[in-house]
Amino acid sequence: MKNTMLFCALGACLFLTSCKNDEDEILEYTVPTTYIFDNVEYKESAARISMWLGYTTYLGRSTRKVLSQDTVNYLWNNSNAAYTADMANNIPYPHTEINKLTFNLASKSADVSTFKAYADSMVAVSKFYNRPGAKGIAGKIGSRLFNYTGLEFNQAVAKGLMGGLSLYNINAILDKIPSDDNKTVITGQGTAMQHNWDLAFGYVGIPANYDTTTAYTSAMPDRPLALGSYFAERGKYLKSGGIVFEAFRKGRAAIVAKDYKTRDAAIATIKEYLEKTMAASAYYYMLTPQTQSALDAKFHSLSEGYGFIIALKYRDASSKLTAANYQTLLDIIKTNFYTLAEDPSNTKLKQAQTILTEAYGKLQL
């Protein structure tokens, strides 16, 4: 069902259907049920999400072989045709297309040296893929590979980049949207405002026909990836996926109609629910390890939590999570995982949960 938006541009209208001021203009337009508009183009951002999948897939292979530092460098910079079918296939932009592109992950990721250092550390730890790990010793516990503190560096990269690549760029784009040109139309891209809005949408990692009722699987090429894939997992209680998708569609339609009040409301909604999805994910991975007895499962959950807390660094300036509380979260998750595991009361993990719920409210059932 299509929704019709009515907006009074100059005066306040109680039901958005009439205005007291005769000079007020009523804007009427249709919001489509899918992200399909004239002159939509967001290949650069969406393709980076496909690169994210290929890059993190390769890092995950550290459990069975020594990784190549050259390959990690090439993937990060998208050079030397490094993406292959076994790491980037059956996705919106498979390896055959990614390798032809002139852009990469490195040029649009925040804190480039930090995320590259995480990846390089995974290369270093991969040398011990066939050695048992223990406290103070990098190696394999169960089927997973950890450093000497119990951290999986590939999870720090994968989840951290959902903030450092996706959230960082989305917030930066949305912040400048109000000052973008919305008059000059470029065929295939629309106005600068329309095009930049589309690029922000591409960084979310969901398809143009995204449906919250669909049980997406890895067999579907046009499935949600990266941050978008967590709407159905940790963001389910918040209904983040449907809310964010609707806000992007409303905002894009509003830009075409020059309904900037609705556009700005959509910006606020997108920022709020993307951040809450990150927070809900971090909360889950502070809670779950408290009841996990197997060390590999516990450390894997903590590693994912590590990544999502890193990702929250790129939250909006208006975030309810204060700088002081965020620093406390960092201090908690950067504690040696063996130390966290040895605390039967899970004091620090419970403290992290409290910080997150005080900032964002209830985050899961």
N, C-alpha and C positions, 0 to 999 in steps of 0.2 A: 504494500500500500504506500502510495506517495503522500508526503506531508506537504501542505501549503503553508508557507511562512508569511505572515502579515506583520509589517513593522512600520511604526510611525516615526519618520526620520527626525523630526524636530521637537515633537511634544510627547509627553507621556500619556499612553492610552491604557486604560485599565484592562481591557480584554484584547488588546492589539487588533481591534477591528474598526475603531473610529477615533477621531481626535476632536478636541474642542476647538483647536486653532484651525481656521479655514485654510491657512497657508501650509499646514503640515502635509507632507507627502506620504501616501500609503504605498509601500513597496510590496508587491505580490510576486512570489516566485516558487518554483518547485524544488524540493530537495529529493534527489533520486535515492533509490534503495541500495544502489551500488556506487562505487567511486568512479563513475563514468561521466565525464564532462567533455565539452569541446576543448581542444588544445591542451590535453593533459600529457605531460612528459616528466617522468621522474626516474629514468634509467640509472642516472649516476648514483642516486642514493640507494635504490633497490638493489642494484648490482653489488654495491658494497656489502649488503647483507648476505648475498650469495658468497662473496669473498670471505666474509666472517665465518660462514659454515665450512668452507674449504680449509681455511687457516686453522680453525679449532679442531677440525677432523684430523688433520695431520698431527697436531700436537698430542691428540689422544692416542696416537699409535705408539707413544712412548712406552706403553705397557708390554710391547712385544718386540721392539727393536731400538737400536740407537738412532736417534734422529739426526738428520743432516743440518748443520748450521747454515750451509748455503741455501738449502731448500727453504728453511724458515725465513731467511733474509729475502729470498726471491718472492715468496708468497706475500710477505708484508709489503713489499714494494711493487708487486705485480710485474715481475720481470722474468726473462728467460723461460717464458711459457711454463711456469712452475705448476699451475693448477692442472690436475689430471682427473680422468673420469672417476677413479675410485675415491676421490675426496670431494669432488664437486660435480655431481651429475644428478639428474632427476630433480632439478631445482629451477627456479625462474630463469637464472642466467648460469648455464652449465659451463664447464671448463673451456669448451671451444669458443664461447663468447667472451668469458672473463679474460682469457689470455690476449684477446685482441684490443681490450680497452686501454686507454691511456691514463687512467686514474687508478688509485690503489687505496689500501687501508691507512697507510702511514700518513698520507697528506691530510686526512680529515679526522684523525683520532686525537683526542686530548691527551696530554701527558704522554707523548709518544715514547719517550725514553723509558718511562715506567712500565708501560705495557710490553715494550720490546724486551725489557729486562726480564719480565716474567716468562716470556716465550723462550729467551735464551737460557734461563734457568731450567726450563723443562728439557731443553736439549742436554744440558749438563747432567741432570738427574737421570736422563734416559740411559746413560752409560751403566746404570745399575739395575736395569730392567729385569735381570735374571738373578738378582741378589736379594735375600730376605731383608726387609726393613725392620728397624727397631728404634727405640728411643735414642736419638743422637746419631742414627745411621740411616742414610737414604737407601731406599729399596722397595721391594714389592711386599705388600701385606694383602693377602687374598689375591684378587685379580687386579688390584690397583697399585699405582706407583706413587710414592710419596717422598718428599724430601726429609731431612733429619728432624724436622719439627712436626711432620704429619700433614704438610700442605701439598695438594695437587696443583702445580702451577698452571696446568691447562685449564682448570676451573677458574682460577684467578683471571686468566685471559678471557675465557668465554663469557663469564658473567660480568666481569669488570667492563668489557667493551660494550655491553648492553647499556652501560652508562657513558663510558668514555667515547663511544662512537655514536650510538643511537640517541640517548637522552641529551647528551651534550649538543649535538647538531640540531636536534628538534627544537630545544629551548632557544638556541642561538638564532635559528631561522625565525621562529615565532616572535622573538623579541624585536626583530627588525621589520616584520611584516607591515605594521602600521605606516612605516615611512617608505615602503616600496611603491614604485609607480604602478598605478592601476588604470592607465589610460592607453599607453602604447601597446598594441597587440603584435606579437611575433607569431606568425603561422606555425602551428605545431606545439607552441609553448604557452601561448596566451600572454597576458601582461606579466611583468616581473613579479607582482604580488601573487598572481595565480600560480606561476611556475614555482616560486619559492615555497608556497603552501604545498604544492604537489611533492616537492623534494622532501619536505618534512614528513609527509605521509609515507613516502618510500622508506624512510629510516625506521618506521615502526615494524616493518616486516610482515604485514598482512596483505592478502590479495585484494584486488579491487572488488571482488564479489564475496568478501569475507562474510561468513555466517556462523554465529555463535552456536548454532544447533548442530553443525556438522562435526562429526568425529574424524578430524583430519588424521591421516596416517602418513608415514614416510613414503608410501607409494604414490602420493599425490604431489606432482611437481609444484603446483601453485598453492602450497600449504603455508601456514604461518611459520616464520623462522625467527630466531633470536628473541628479542623482547616480545614480539607478537605471539610467540609460541607459549609464553607464560601467562597469557590471559586465561587460557583454559585450565591452567594448573593453579598457580598461586593467586591469580587475580579473579578466580571464579566467584568467590564469596562477594567480592566487591562489584562484580559484573563489569569489570573494566573494559573488556573487549568490545561489548556492544556500545558502551558509553563513549569510548574513544572513537570508534568507527563512525558513530552517528555525529559526533562533534566535528570530525574532519569533513564529513559530507555537508553538514550544515554550514560550516565555515567557508567551504569552497563555493557553495551556492550563494552564500551571502556576499562574498567578494565579487562575484559576477554581477549581483544586483546592487552592489555598493551599499550594502546594509552593514555598516561597520560596527554597530552595537552588537549585533548577533555574532559577527566575526570575532570580536573581542571576548565575548562570553564563551565562544568555542575554544579560544586559545586558553582561557583560564581552566576550562574543563579538561582539556587534553593534558596540560601540565600537571594538574592535580592527580588525575587517574594513572598517568604513566608513573609518576613518582610513588603513588600508593601501591602500584603493582610491584615496584622494586622493593618497597618497604615490607609488603606482605611476603615476598620471597625471602627476604632477609630474616623476617620473623620465623617463618617456617623452618629455616635452617639453623636457627638458634634453639627452637623447640625440639625438633626431631632427634638430634644427637643425645638428648637427655634420657631417652628410653632405648637407645640402640646399644646392644651389648657387644656386637662384633666391631672390632677396632677399625677395620677397613670401611665399614658402612658409616661409622661415627665420623671418621676423618674425611670421608667423601662429602658428607653433609656439611661439616664445618668448612670445607674448602669452597663449596658452593655459597655458603653464607659469607665467607671471606670476599668472594667475587661480588656479591650483591651489595655488601656494605661499601666496598670500593666504588661501586656504581653510583651509590647515593651521593657521592661527592659532587656529582654533576647535576644535582637537583636545582630547581629554580631559586632565585634570590628570595622569593616570597615564602619559601618552605617553612613549615612549622617545626621542622627539626633544627634546633639551634646549633651553632658552630661548636659550642661546648659539649653538647650531648653527642654530636657526631664524632668529635674527637674521642669521647669515652667509648663509643662503639668501635672505633678503630683500635683503641688500646686493648679492648676485650678480644677482638677477633685476631689481633696480631700476637696474642699470647700463645706460647708453645702449645700445640694441640694435645701433647701428652700431659701437660699440666692441667689443661681443661678436663681431659678424660679422667684424671686421677682425683677430681673433686666430686665426691658422691652427691653433694648438695647442688651442684651445677650453679653455684652462686653467680658467677659472671654471666653465664648464658641467660639466667633469669633476669639479671640486671639489664641485659640487652633487650630482652622482650619488653620489659617495663618502659624503657626509653622509647621504643618504637610505638607502643600502644598509646603512650602519653602524647606523642606527636601526631599520630595518624588515626587514633581510635581503634576500634576492633578490626582486626585484619583477617580473621578466619573464624570458621565455626568452632 
